[in-house]
Amino acid sequence: METTFEPSLDVKEFRRALSLFPTGVAILTTVSEQGVPVGLTCNSFSSVSLDPPLVSWGLRKESRAASSFRNGKGFAINILSGAQQGLSGRFASSSIADKFEGVAWEAGLNGMPVLSHCAATFECTTFAVHDAGDHWLFLGQVRRFEHEISHHPLVFCKGAYMLLSKALLESSQQSPERVAEVVEARRLIHGALLELACRNATEEDFQALDAKLLEMERFAEAGAPQPRVEAGVEFFRLIGAATHNEIVATLANSLADVMRQNLTDAAASPPRSALVPLRREILKHLQLRDRAAAEEALGRYLALLVEPNVQPVQIPTPPLAA
Ligand SMILES: Cc1cc2nc3c(=O)[nH]c(=O)nc-3n(C[C@H](O)[C@H](O)[C@H](O)COP(=O)(O)O)c2cc1C
């Protein structure tokens, strides 16, 4: 259990701690001053009061949608079902100009877009907007709602969609062929992670990776299985964070959940100290922004995870710059 005190609050760790609270996923919609539909993915939705029926959610002040929600008469809350994960990614993207293109919706109260096939929808008038740090806190009074109890909601936890993690895990445990597919998927996704991290990682990301490697090297010596597994998963989670692409990092987090489960199942196996220099090598190539070399080292790393008896070719590596 890690304890963090407020004066030294580390924003990344704060977000991670908050991510342990599973939430649903909603698309918040309204219309802009020009009458154009506006929306974003949101997991800060919460129920507040039954009488009057009030709900709340938080909106990042820097969101492109901030003025539309602040100046609008109200908003619709579209609770996503497990089958609508694609919409969550679409409405969380800053680079899609028209998020509603190809999306089925109807104009509800005050013209607010109500998305089709959701688990539930709540149409609200704005009850209050409070200044809340880097977010605006909205309170909405529910004027109309619909729900479909047979739908399973999409659930978000630890930075990943739970349905996706669950599906991947079940799939990976079905047959030896499926295990091979998971290994291949992991190689591809991790290859994409390395490519993006080579392009986007900051010095701070490298420092976090370096600190994590030091921690892992201690566990490799001590041989404690569970912290070793956690540290291995954490290494790839940090590479995911270093991509600065929330969508790819979320996919990688789902794969990391599968990896954690598979590695925990195999935790009785002895420490694989040969993985330690390979992780160092991956980090070194990332720092040099050498994608091909990083991917090649990743290939040897994954081969070793799957075939622990195969020893990697030892390439002498110069010490990392301080
Ligand atoms: C699962 C998930 C939950 C999110 N929850 C919120 C939220 O509660 N409030 C918020 O302002 N942004 C939240 N975001 C981020 C916004 O969706 C994202 O910043 C926004 O859609 C970017 O588009 P914009 O540039 O049009 O604002 C969330 C993203 C995801 C993937």
The ligand as an ORCA input file, in Angstrom:
! r2SCAN-3c Opt
* xyz 0 1
  C     -13.170      6.862    -20.261
  C     -12.968      8.358    -20.383
  C     -13.552      9.208    -19.445
  C     -13.411     10.597    -19.527
  N     -14.031     11.393    -18.605
  C     -13.955     12.752    -18.724
  C     -14.664     13.599    -17.806
  O     -15.348     13.152    -16.912
  N     -14.546     14.951    -17.988
  C     -13.795     15.496    -19.003
  O     -13.744     16.734    -19.109
  N     -13.103     14.709    -19.870
  C     -13.181     13.352    -19.749
  N     -12.520     12.539    -20.646
  C     -11.693     13.161    -21.684
  C     -12.563     13.743    -22.784
  O     -13.427     12.790    -23.354
  C     -11.627     14.301    -23.889
  O     -10.689     15.159    -23.289
  C     -12.400     15.132    -24.857
  O     -13.418     14.440    -25.463
  C     -11.454     15.650    -25.919
  O     -12.224     16.284    -26.897
  P     -12.349     17.885    -26.968
  O     -10.987     18.354    -27.445
  O     -13.443     18.067    -27.960
  O     -12.667     18.405    -25.609
  C     -12.637     11.155    -20.570
  C     -12.038     10.298    -21.523
  C     -12.206      8.915    -21.431
  C     -11.566      8.023    -22.467
*
